[in-house]
Amino acid sequence: QVQLVESGGGLAQAGGSLRLSCAASGLPFTFTAYAMGWFRQAPGKERDFVASINWSGGATSYTDSVKGRFTISRDNAKNTVYLQMNSLNSEDTAVYYCAASFSTRLPATSTDYLYWGQGTQVTVSS
């Protein structure tokens, strides 16, 4: 019943940009009760933290490899979280997942997230 639906993935050239969206529905509390995060999983790799954002959007956290290139944001009126990805490179190729955490922090571990989307593929060509 809880649904996190990612969209916006696809193919981009190195140096290009994509914007991912994650629309939430069916959450037991209002959307602002949740910190939101993005994770990604490349072929043969573990699922890794990418970015997180607090309830209001006033605080964010990023993994080092995407700092300065990616921006996480949210529109609470639309129950949607975004990941703007610029200056893409081949190492960004992965399935990207959004997740919701019932936390006041900016968790970077998957065990802190209660709900997960199905993922969207991002492929960056050289």
ABEGO torsion letter per residue (X at the ends): XBBBBBBGBEBBBBGBBBBBBBBBBGBABBAAABBBBBBBBBBGBBBBBABBBBAAGABBBBBAAABGABBBBBBAAAGBBBBBBBGBBAAABBBBBBBBBBBABBBABAAABABBBAEBBBBBBX
